Amino acid sequence: MAALDALRAHAKHWRSTSLPPALIEAASLNGVSCATSIFLKFEIDFPGMPRLFGIMLTGAERFIQFEIETDVSHTKLELVDVWRDVTAQQNLSFHNPGVGIGAGALALQILRELKAEPGD
């Protein structure tokens, strides 16, 4: 399953890579631990966009869309433009006719796998 493998690789990459301190602070201010979350999409310094933006799946299994302004080193949080729970917009079905498993259901599967790994 290519989509599952790609999502797993992306999630593991951000689990093993140091996250910007401003992102960790913004998540913490919103009651979310980055250590127990996975990132489904995460962009840094993309032209024309906030310095940090993406979608994360929290340890509480909530999908959060975020847009965060920071200083150039991403250490100082300047503004949380968007912090929106988009769980209701996700396809969480494991059985979609003609399509199969939804993207949201795949993300939940990966989160649960990573939670079960030793060290978590």
N, C-alpha and C positions, 0 to 999 in steps of 0.2 A: 504494500500500500504506500505509494509515493508520497501522498499528502501527509500521512501519519509520520513517515520517516523524516520528512522535511520539518514538520512541526516539532518533532522530538529533538532534532539536531539544533533548531533555533532555540528552543527552551533550554537545552543543556548548555548551549553556548553562553547564554546570559546568566545561567546559574553559576558558571565557572569564570565569568569575567566580572571584574570590579564595576559596579554600577556607579554612575555619577552621584556624589553626595547630595546634590540638590534633589534628585529623584527620590532617594531614600528618605530625605526629610519631608518632601511633599507627601509621599505615601504614608509615612508615620503620622503626619498631621491629620490624615484622613483615616487613621485607624488600620492601616494596611502594612504588613511586613513584607518587604521585598524578598526576604530570605525564604518565605513559604509561597511565593507567587511565581508564576511563569509569564514570560513576555511573548505574546503572539505576534506582535509587531512592535518594533522599537527603532526609532530613527533619532539620530543626533546630528544637529547642524545641517539639516536638509534645507537648501535654498528656498526662501519665501515662506518658511514655516517656523513655528516656535522652536527654540533650541532643542527641546526634548519633546517627543510626542509618540503616541502609540496606543496599544491596547494590551492590558495585562489581565491575567486570570488570577485572582487572589486565592489564598489558602482556604478562604471561606466559600470558594467556588462562585465568585461574582466577577463578571467581566467589566473592567473599568477602562474607559477611553480617557486619555489624558493629554493635555498640552501644557507645557511648563516653560516659562521663561527663566533663564539663569544668567549668571555672568559668563564670560567666554570660557572659563575653566570648568564650568558646571558644578562648582562647589557652593556657590551662594544662590539660594532660592530667591528669585525676584518676584515672580507672580505665577500662580496656578490659574491659567486661563480657563481650562476645562478639566473637570474631574467628574465624569458622568458614568453612572452604572448603566451599562448597555446589555445587561444579561437578557432582558426580555426580547432583544433583537437578534439573539443568537439561535441558530438551528441546533437544538439539543437532542433531536431525534436520532435514534440508532437505526431506524428503518424508514428511509425516504424512498417512495416508489421511483424506480428508475435512476436513483442517485446513490442510495445507500446511506451511510452514516453522515450526519451533518457536521460541519466544521466545529461548531460549539461542542458537540459530543466528543469529537476527536481531541479537542483541547482538554476537556475534563478527563478523558482517559489518560493523557500524558501527565496532567497534574497529579492524578492518583498514583500513577506509576512512580513518579519522582518522589512523592511523599513516602512510598513504601520502600524506597531504596535505603540501604544502611547509611547512617549518618544524618538522616533527616529527622 
